[in-house]
């Protein structure tokens, strides 16, 4: 499961080996200053959260969604597993506009990292 870490003023989404294989991407990184909004969401699989076409990556509906979701003028990084609660982090810079991932660490730990 994906986990967020802060190392030297850099936010890193750490992926397991199999998540990296499925996403065809290593864990994304961005400076802490690039985080504009953090939202905790109960239903990540809704069309209000997910947008675009997965390319590249792996997807089995409602089971796993790993990789890049692309649209006309944006790219989102997804690491979803199952139907559990998750996190949507909106960014102001970097290769991805948003990170969307299943919550695998305590919510309080994530809130303390990002404040």
trRosetta pair geometry for C-beta under 8 A, 3 or more apart (Angstrom, degrees):
i j d omega theta_ij theta_ji phi_ij phi_ji
1 16 6.9 51 15 -23 28 119
1 19 7.8 119 -108 -56 12 142
1 79 8.0 121 -163 144 50 114
1 81 6.3 -110 -106 36 83 142
1 102 6.3 -88 -148 87 103 109
1 104 3.3 146 137 -101 135 155
2 13 5.5 -2 -171 179 118 96
2 14 6.7 153 -155 77 60 51
2 15 5.5 -21 -101 -96 84 67
2 16 7.8 -109 -70 -6 48 78
2 19 6.3 171 -64 -172 84 165
2 27 7.5 149 -136 -119 96 107
2 79 4.0 81 -34 112 142 149
2 101 4.4 -74 72 -166 143 143
2 102 6.9 121 37 52 100 73
2 104 6.3 144 62 13 50 129
3 13 7.6 155 76 -158 32 52
3 14 4.9 -18 63 58 84 105
3 104 5.8 -87 -77 78 78 114
3 105 5.3 82 -131 -36 95 124
4 11 6.6 -19 -164 -168 101 92
4 12 7.2 145 -156 78 51 50
4 13 5.9 -28 -97 -102 67 62
4 14 7.5 178 -91 14 15 82
4 87 7.7 -57 -31 82 134 161
4 89 8.0 120 -100 -45 140 150
4 105 7.1 -120 34 34 80 138
4 110 5.8 77 49 -123 132 93
4 113 6.1 158 114 96 113 159
4 114 7.8 -7 138 -52 149 105
5 11 7.8 151 80 -157 45 46
5 12 4.8 -21 65 64 92 102
5 14 5.6 43 -2 -22 117 118
5 113 7.7 -121 -141 -143 22 145
6 9 7.6 13 -177 -100 96 15
6 10 7.1 154 -156 73 56 42
6 11 5.9 -25 -101 -98 75 60
6 12 7.5 169 -90 18 24 81
6 32 6.5 41 -136 -83 113 119
6 113 5.1 171 -16 -166 120 100
6 114 7.9 178 -61 -73 130 52
7 10 5.6 -29 72 62 70 96
7 12 6.1 1 20 -1 106 128
9 31 6.2 2 141 -153 90 83
9 32 5.2 -100 -168 9 63 116
9 33 7.8 15 177 -19 105 88
10 29 5.6 8 171 -174 115 108
10 30 7.1 162 -160 84 73 25
10 31 5.9 -56 -107 -105 64 47
10 32 6.8 -115 -88 -31 14 79
11 29 6.9 158 83 -155 52 56
11 30 5.4 -17 59 66 100 77
11 31 7.2 54 11 138 86 11
11 32 5.4 121 -36 -88 98 61
11 34 7.5 -126 28 56 123 100
11 35 6.3 83 -25 -49 160 119
11 89 7.8 -155 150 170 150 158
11 113 8.0 110 -120 146 94 114
11 114 7.7 39 -108 -100 129 88
12 27 5.8 61 177 127 86 125
12 28 7.7 -179 -147 95 51 43
12 29 4.9 -12 -102 -104 76 88
13 27 4.7 -159 88 -166 65 97
13 28 5.3 23 35 52 114 78
13 29 7.6 -148 19 -72 69 46
13 77 7.1 159 55 113 158 138
13 79 6.9 171 163 5 128 145
13 99 5.7 -171 -60 -154 149 146
13 101 6.6 167 -152 -34 129 156
14 27 5.0 -29 -110 -97 27 167
15 19 3.8 -132 -173 97 104 122
15 20 4.8 138 103 -57 125 77
15 23 6.5 -80 -144 16 165 142
15 26 7.1 -171 39 -169 120 42
15 27 4.6 -178 1 -73 90 93
15 79 6.3 -140 -105 -118 106 145
16 19 4.6 95 50 6 75 105
16 20 7.1 -139 92 -6 39 86
17 20 5.9 -59 -155 34 29 110
17 21 6.5 28 150 -18 65 106
18 21 5.4 -48 -145 36 38 114
18 22 6.1 34 156 -15 68 107
19 22 5.8 -56 -142 42 31 108
19 23 5.9 20 161 -11 67 114
19 66 5.8 -162 -156 -127 69 136
19 79 5.8 34 -163 -143 127 114
20 23 6.0 -60 -135 45 25 103
20 25 6.9 -124 -147 80 64 41
20 26 5.7 12 -134 -108 115 49
20 27 7.2 -63 -88 -38 99 71
21 24 7.5 14 177 -70 29 49
22 57 6.8 38 147 -166 71 69
22 58 3.9 -76 -167 25 90 138
22 64 6.8 -58 -179 155 156 131
22 66 3.9 65 118 69 109 154
22 67 7.1 -114 133 -44 71 94
23 56 7.9 101 166 105 43 84
23 57 5.4 -12 -138 -121 47 92
23 58 7.0 -83 -66 17 36 92
23 66 4.0 -102 -71 161 76 99
23 67 4.4 176 -146 -76 61 58
23 68 7.7 97 -172 -24 87 65
23 77 7.7 40 -160 -162 132 92
23 79 6.7 -31 -75 -92 135 88
24 56 4.4 -40 64 114 147 126
24 57 6.0 -129 24 -83 101 45
24 58 7.9 134 -16 -25 92 85
24 67 6.0 27 35 -112 91 110
25 28 7.2 3 149 -54 124 83
25 56 7.6 152 -37 76 99 100
25 57 7.6 -28 1 -87 111 89
25 67 6.4 129 6 -127 119 61
25 68 6.8 104 -39 -38 150 97
25 77 7.3 -124 104 -133 155 112
28 77 5.2 -145 -14 -34 144 173
28 94 7.2 93 176 166 116 134
28 95 7.0 -132 -135 58 118 107
28 96 5.8 -16 -145 8 164 134
28 99 6.5 -155 64 -94 134 118
29 94 7.9 -155 96 -133 46 132
30 34 4.5 -87 159 61 118 145
30 35 7.4 131 102 -53 122 75
30 91 5.6 -37 167 -138 172 140
30 93 6.8 154 -156 86 113 79
30 94 4.1 -54 -106 -67 115 152
30 96 7.8 -107 -53 51 133 92
31 34 5.1 107 65 -11 76 102
31 93 7.4 6 38 72 101 122
31 94 8.0 -171 18 -60 71 112
32 35 6.2 -39 -170 8 49 112
32 114 7.8 -179 -149 -132 96 61
33 92 8.0 -66 130 52 71 122
34 91 4.8 18 145 -160 105 93
34 92 5.0 -148 -156 49 65 79
34 93 4.5 -104 -121 45 118 88
34 94 5.7 73 179 -17 163 112
35 38 6.7 8 -179 -51 119 97
35 89 6.1 -53 -131 -172 99 107
35 90 7.5 101 -160 76 56 54
35 91 6.3 -42 -96 -104 44 68
35 92 7.8 -64 10 4 5 90
35 114 6.2 -115 139 -150 165 109
36 90 4.9 -60 66 103 98 99
36 91 6.6 146 7 -127 92 15
36 92 5.0 103 -45 -45 118 99
37 88 8.0 -4 110 109 96 88
37 89 7.4 169 89 -154 54 43
37 90 4.2 19 51 40 96 118
38 87 6.6 -20 -167 -165 89 105
38 88 7.6 154 -157 81 42 53
38 89 5.4 -7 -107 -107 75 76
38 90 7.7 -140 -66 22 35 74
38 110 7.5 -178 -179 146 142 107
38 111 7.7 170 107 -106 146 62
38 114 5.5 69 -38 132 157 165
39 87 7.1 147 80 -158 51 54
39 88 4.5 -11 61 59 103 99
39 89 7.9 -168 26 -74 67 35
39 90 7.7 48 -3 -15 103 100
40 85 6.6 18 177 170 91 117
40 86 7.6 175 -155 95 55 32
40 87 5.9 -29 -104 -101 59 70
40 103 7.1 32 -140 -70 94 142
40 107 6.2 28 -111 -135 148 121
41 44 5.7 112 100 -78 120 68
41 49 6.0 119 163 -95 166 139
41 85 6.8 168 89 -161 44 73
41 86 5.5 -21 65 70 91 79
41 87 7.1 157 20 -98 85 17
41 88 5.6 44 -12 -11 129 109
42 85 5.2 -41 -117 -107 48 89
43 46 4.8 64 121 -28 111 110
43 49 7.3 -175 106 -5 68 136
43 83 7.6 -12 -127 -169 66 88
44 49 5.4 -117 -155 110 48 160
44 50 7.2 76 159 -43 69 100
44 80 5.5 -172 116 -117 142 126
44 83 7.8 -170 40 -147 91 46
44 85 7.7 122 -30 -163 101 28
44 86 4.2 25 -63 31 132 141
44 88 7.8 167 -119 -58 91 98
44 100 6.2 141 -155 174 113 110
44 102 6.8 -109 2 -84 161 68
45 49 7.4 31 19 58 7 124
45 50 6.7 -9 -148 -8 34 132
45 61 7.8 90 -151 -168 127 73
45 62 5.9 26 -117 -97 161 69
45 80 7.3 131 -73 178 80 155
45 83 6.5 -47 -6 -120 131 81
46 49 5.2 86 63 10 82 97
46 50 7.1 157 78 17 38 88
47 50 6.4 -65 -117 64 38 82
47 51 7.4 84 -170 -83 65 68
49 88 6.3 -131 -145 -78 103 138
49 100 6.3 126 165 -135 106 141
50 65 7.5 -35 -114 153 138 168
50 69 6.5 -145 -160 -120 80 163
50 76 7.9 -165 -136 86 55 151
50 78 7.2 32 -115 -96 99 145
50 100 7.1 -178 -87 115 71 169
51 69 6.4 114 77 145 52 132
51 71 5.9 -5 132 -62 103 134
51 74 7.8 31 96 80 122 131
51 76 7.0 98 57 1 85 142
52 69 4.1 123 74 160 119 88
52 70 5.0 179 179 77 131 27
52 71 3.8 -103 -92 -55 106 82
52 74 7.1 -126 -63 83 138 95
52 75 7.8 142 -163 -119 174 42
52 76 6.6 163 28 23 138 106
53 69 6.9 149 66 -157 22 65
53 70 5.7 -34 62 61 78 82
53 71 7.5 133 12 -81 73 52
54 57 4.9 -93 -179 62 105 117
54 59 5.1 133 41 -31 173 137
54 65 6.8 -124 -95 -158 140 94
54 67 5.6 84 -166 81 97 120
54 68 7.1 131 -153 81 55 48
54 69 5.6 -36 -88 -97 60 68
54 70 7.8 128 -116 13 12 78
54 78 7.6 -70 -109 42 102 133
55 67 7.5 161 46 139 4 131
55 68 6.4 -52 80 84 43 97
55 70 5.5 -52 55 15 98 124
56 67 5.5 -116 106 -158 52 136
56 68 6.3 48 43 34 51 103
57 65 7.3 42 142 -179 133 59
57 66 5.1 -168 -165 100 104 59
57 67 1.6 -126 -87 12 126 157
57 68 5.9 -180 -35 26 120 55
57 69 8.0 -39 21 -57 152 58
57 78 7.3 63 -163 61 165 99
58 64 6.3 -9 114 119 104 114
58 65 7.6 -169 94 -139 60 28
58 66 4.8 12 51 52 91 103
58 67 6.3 132 15 -22 54 121
59 64 6.8 -160 -132 99 35 68
59 65 4.8 25 -116 -115 89 73
59 66 7.4 -162 -69 30 60 58
59 67 7.5 -88 -46 32 90 118
60 63 4.1 -25 98 58 108 122
60 64 5.2 41 39 43 95 84
60 65 7.8 -138 41 -63 47 61
62 82 7.8 11 165 -153 62 31
62 83 6.0 -2 -162 -68 88 102
63 81 7.6 -16 158 -151 48 54
63 82 6.9 2 -145 -80 38 44
64 80 6.6 161 -153 92 36 71
64 81 5.5 6 -106 -110 78 67
64 82 7.9 15 -71 -30 61 47
65 78 5.0 -33 123 132 102 134
65 79 7.8 -166 91 -127 67 10
65 80 4.2 18 48 48 97 112
66 78 6.6 -146 -118 100 21 81
66 79 5.7 37 -117 -116 76 59
66 80 7.5 -143 -62 37 55 60
67 77 7.6 -113 147 -146 22 63
67 78 6.4 -5 58 56 45 88
68 75 5.5 -20 -165 -167 109 106
68 76 7.2 142 -159 73 56 45
68 77 6.1 -34 -100 -100 63 61
68 78 7.6 157 -101 17 14 82
68 96 7.6 -135 -125 -99 91 107
69 75 7.1 149 75 -160 51 52
69 76 4.4 -14 58 61 105 99
69 77 7.7 -163 17 -78 80 14
69 78 5.6 58 -22 -17 111 120
69 100 7.9 1 12 32 135 128
70 74 7.5 170 -152 91 45 56
70 75 5.4 -13 -104 -107 70 80
71 74 4.8 14 53 53 109 89
71 75 7.6 -162 26 -74 70 40
74 97 4.5 -35 -154 -2 107 146
74 98 7.9 26 174 8 125 92
75 95 6.4 -38 77 152 136 76
75 96 5.3 -93 103 -113 90 63
75 97 6.4 136 59 2 48 87
76 96 5.9 84 -132 -164 27 102
76 97 6.0 -53 -79 59 71 88
76 98 4.5 -11 -124 64 100 93
76 99 7.4 172 -169 -87 75 22
76 100 6.0 23 167 -1 121 110
77 96 4.5 -44 -16 -113 100 160
77 98 7.4 -158 32 98 65 52
77 99 5.0 -16 67 -114 102 70
77 100 7.2 172 87 27 50 67
77 101 8.0 -8 114 -54 87 100
78 99 8.0 164 -83 -164 34 49
78 100 4.8 -15 -109 71 77 100
78 101 6.9 163 -161 -78 44 61
79 99 7.9 -6 13 -175 100 90
79 100 7.5 168 30 93 58 55
79 101 4.1 8 63 -117 95 101
79 102 6.7 -105 113 17 74 80
80 86 6.7 -35 -113 -91 88 156
80 100 6.8 -14 -56 125 103 96
80 101 6.7 -152 -70 -136 54 39
80 102 5.3 108 -139 -40 50 98
81 84 7.6 2 88 28 70 109
81 102 4.9 -94 40 13 74 156
82 102 6.5 79 54 -123 84 152
84 102 5.4 73 69 -158 104 109
84 103 6.6 -120 128 49 110 83
85 102 7.6 110 87 -155 38 66
85 103 5.0 -16 100 25 85 129
86 100 6.7 50 141 -179 136 72
86 101 5.9 -170 -160 100 110 35
86 102 4.7 -71 -97 -109 104 37
86 103 5.1 -167 -113 -21 35 81
87 99 7.6 4 108 105 96 93
87 100 7.4 -177 90 -144 53 42
87 101 5.8 -10 56 62 91 78
87 103 5.5 106 -26 -78 94 88
87 110 6.6 -121 -90 177 151 160
88 98 6.0 -11 -170 -172 87 121
88 99 7.4 165 -153 83 40 53
88 100 5.2 -1 -108 -105 77 81
89 98 6.5 153 79 -159 51 65
89 99 4.5 2 53 52 105 99
89 100 7.9 -159 25 -69 66 41
90 97 7.1 -19 -148 156 70 72
90 98 5.4 -28 -103 -102 57 89
91 94 5.4 -37 147 39 146 119
91 96 6.3 73 40 94 139 76
91 97 6.2 -170 56 -169 88 27
91 98 6.6 -178 12 -87 86 33
91 99 7.1 65 -27 -11 118 89
96 99 6.2 80 115 -65 142 71
101 104 7.9 -58 144 -4 107 99
103 107 6.6 1 -164 -78 142 80
103 110 7.4 -89 -137 -20 99 154
105 109 5.1 -84 147 75 112 134
105 110 6.0 131 86 -50 107 96
106 109 4.4 93 69 0 91 105
106 110 7.2 -165 95 -4 51 83
107 110 5.8 -58 -153 38 35 110
107 111 6.2 36 151 -20 69 107
108 111 5.6 -52 -144 37 33 113
108 112 6.3 31 157 -18 65 106
109 112 6.0 -57 -149 37 28 108
109 113 6.5 32 152 -23 63 105
110 113 5.7 -51 -149 31 33 114
110 114 6.5 10 161 -3 65 113
111 114 6.3 -74 -148 46 27 98
111 115 6.3 19 161 -21 66 116
112 115 6.2 -61 -137 33 30 106
